[in-house]
Amino acid sequence: MNAKPKKVIWVTGASSGLGRSLALALAAGGNQVIASARNQEALDQLAELDSNIVALACDITDQNALESAAKGILEISPHLDQVILNAGNCEYLDFPDPDWAAVRRVMEINFFGTVNCVEVALPLLRQATSHRPHIVAVASQVTAAPFPRSEAYGASKAAMQYFFESLRIDLVAEGIDVSVVNPGFVDTPLTRKNDFDMPFLMGVDEAANRIVKNIESRPWSYSFPLRLSATLWLSKLMPRTWQKMMAPKTEQSTTESKRGA
């Protein structure tokens, strides 16, 4: 009996954090993983850990770099079976004087960069023959509730969710599946910069293993951990209470509270 053909999977944002763990978990499962990010050195170090991983550096916001990446993928494989669009960044807005340019920077990577990858991946996914093609977009549970300072990051992930939910409809006729993954807080170099409590924080390898396991069934969406999902429902059930819980405490509001306002 012939062994089941390995999938060819392109993982973006693979130089660190969740993307790196996803690449390692998928490679350990016998898949051919094309790992992309901007950091060539980090990708080379990753590729040394498993012979099933091939490093392919690119900047997803640079059209010329993506065109070169598309050629690079073709040199590795004539097709893709799956793409996991994980690359992203986070910047917070600090009021009363936020850096408004941060909104554009975050959208450029998280949303427009991800859309750029779809443009590159689709022709290669259409060439898949051994497996039904699959697009996996890594969004976030941040879209389930408003958080302070999260205007840029939350908006970029919400845009991603709508884009891929619509894309799913348009790709039905081509037999290409689309899944949106919404992680909660995952312990990565990016989240370690956060200066606030992160409930139900999960280790990066555990998060990657959960994603790899659950996308096998090709769900339309997969959000985890469920405890965080349940907590975030509070924002919809009691939006005013949620706002009072989340709003930064100012000197004025503290004074009013003491007065019984």
Secondary structure, 3 states (H helix, E strand, C coil): CCCCCCCEEEEECCCCHHHHHHHHHHHHCCCEEEEECCCHHHHHHHHCCCCCEEECCCCCCCHHHHHHHHHHHHHHCCCCCEEEECCCCCCCCCCCCCCCHHHHHHHHHHHHHHHHHHHHHHHHHCCCCCCCCEEEEECCHHHHCCCCCCHHHHHHHHHHHHHHHHHHHHCHHHCCEEEEEEECCECCCCHHHCCCCCCCCECHHHHHHHHHHHHHHCCCEEEECHHHHHHHCHHHHCHHHHHHHHCCCCHHHHHHHHCCC
